[in-house]
Structures are given as structure tokens and as C-alpha cells.
Amino acid sequence: MDLEKGPREEPGGEGRLAVALRVPVRIVVLVLVVPVRMVWDALVVAGRFLGDRMFRPVGRALLWVGRALLWVGRAVLVWPFVALWRWVLVPLWRWVLVPLGVALRWLGTVLVVVPAAALYRWVLTPLGHAAVWFCARVLTPLGRGLFVVPAVWLYRWVLTPVGHALLWCGRGLAWLGSLLVTGIGTALYWTVRVLVVLPVYAVWRRLLAPVGRALAVVAREVGAAFGHAWRIAGYISLAVGRALAVFFRWTLVEPARWVYRTVLTPVGHAVRDAVLRPVAEAARSVGRVTRDALRSVRVTARQVRRDVRRALGMPAGPAGIGTREKRPAGR
């Protein structure tokens, strides 16, 4: 059986632990999984039946209803706006707003753009050239003599020596700080290594790693047991389902089929041949006799009416009565 099959025995403590746990764990898991698998298979069968017999027709009906609502929504919401856009807004835009925009653009060009271009060309451009010439000829030498030459002298003879001195001091301070940090870091490293790392490593190697390996073996065996139990429960559920199907077939379906074929069908045929067909033939015969009698009564009444009119000297009747009475009955 699948309960006795498993991976090859591994050497060491983990293999012996796996062999010791395999069979009990698989038995317990099989007992727990079989009802769950049977309930799952029953739910799957019920879901398929409901999907084929109820959900799919309801979905199709809802699809048709959605299509109808979509068509109604288009007819109520979309098509009026499309017609408004096509027959009102587009002609308004094409024949009113576009010519108005062209006229406003021409008016703006005449009233704004042309004067602005003339102002820029004949007023602002000469003023700009004059300002550039003044700055280049007057302000540039004055600014160079008042600001640039003193600033260069100050940078070269004052700021540069002070910056070199500050840079040398900063390098010395950085070297001193790195020396202090290195010493403190080394001391902290050995302190943490001796007080924290080595004890944690010992606890991990001697305690946590063996416990973790044991838990991994237990988890692996439990997972494998669940897999085997689920497959075996599937076979058991299939066998139970087939047994129930055979039971219901021979206790309900086959007796009902036998009663229908042996009792109800002959009784129905007998009722049809002995009662329904004679009643139908009699009804048709009565209908034919009734129609013939009514036809004879109508012909007799017409003849009597015609004889009475002739005896009283009255005309035969409105046009077409006499010809209709003399017309052959087959036409």
C-alpha cells in the first residue's frame, strides 16, 4: 500500500526519525483527510450539477437581459447625443464658430499684431541697440575697474592662502579622527565577537540547527503523508461514489424503469386503445353529423324563405342571394 511506500532510509539520526514517524503520521493523516476528500468530491459534483443546470441558464438569461439593457441605454443615452453632435454641434461649429474665429483672427492681426510688430521694429529694437552700446562702452570698463580687479586680487592674495591653511588643518583632523574611530571600532568588534557572536553561534550550532533539522524532517513527513492520504482518499471517495450510484440505481432507478416499462406503458397503451381513440372517433363522428345537420338546416331555411317570398310576390332578395343559393355546394 501507499502507506508502506516512502523514500529510501537515510543514514544518521534524521533517517531513523523519518522512518519512526512515517507510518503513524500517515495513518493519522489518512483518517483525518478521508472525510475532507469525500466532502470535497461531493461539493465538486454538486457544483458541476448546479453550474450545468442553474448557473449557466441564469447566466445566459442575464446576458440577454444585459444586451437588452445595453441596447436601451444606447437608444436612450448614446444615440440622442450622437444625433445632437452630428446634426447640431458639428454644423454650428462648421458654419458659425469657424467663420467667427477666422474673422476674430483677422481682426486681432490687424489691431494687435501689426502695431506690435511695428513698435518692436521701429522703437524697441533701436532702444535695445543703444542700451547694448552703452553697457559695452561705459559700464563694462567701469565695472571691471571697480569690482573685477579688486575681487581677483582678494581671491589670489587673501582667500587662497587661507583656504590652503584650512585644508591642511582639516586633513590633520581627519587623520586623527580616523585613528580614533579605527581603535574604537576594533575594540567594539572584539567585544561584540566575544560577548555576542560566539555564544549565538554556539547556541545555533549545538541547539537550534539540530532542532530545525528535526522539525524539517517532521514537516516533510507530514507533507508527504498529506499527499499520500489525499490520493488514497480520492480512491476511497470514488469507490464510495460508485457504490452509492449502484445502490441508487438498483433501489430507485431500475425499479422505476421496470414499473414504467412493465406497468405504466401497457396501461397507457390500453387506455389509449380502449378509451381515448374510441372517444376521439366518436367525437369526430358527432362533429361530422352535427355539421351535416346544420348544413341541411341552413339549406332548408333558405328554401323556405325563398318560397315565402315567391308566394307573397316579393323579390327574391338582395342581389346575389339567389345566385348564392343556386351556386353548387362544392365551390
Helices and strands as residue ranges (DSSP letters): H 13-50, I 51-55, H 56-73, I 74-78, H 79-84, I 85-89, H 90-92, I 93-97, H 98-108, I 109-113, H 114-119, I 120-124, H 125-134, I 135-139, H 140-143, I 144-148, H 149-154, I 155-159, H 160-192, I 193-197, H 198-203, I 204-208, H 209-248, I 249-253, H 254-259, I 260-264, H 265-271, I 272-276, H 277-311, H 321-326
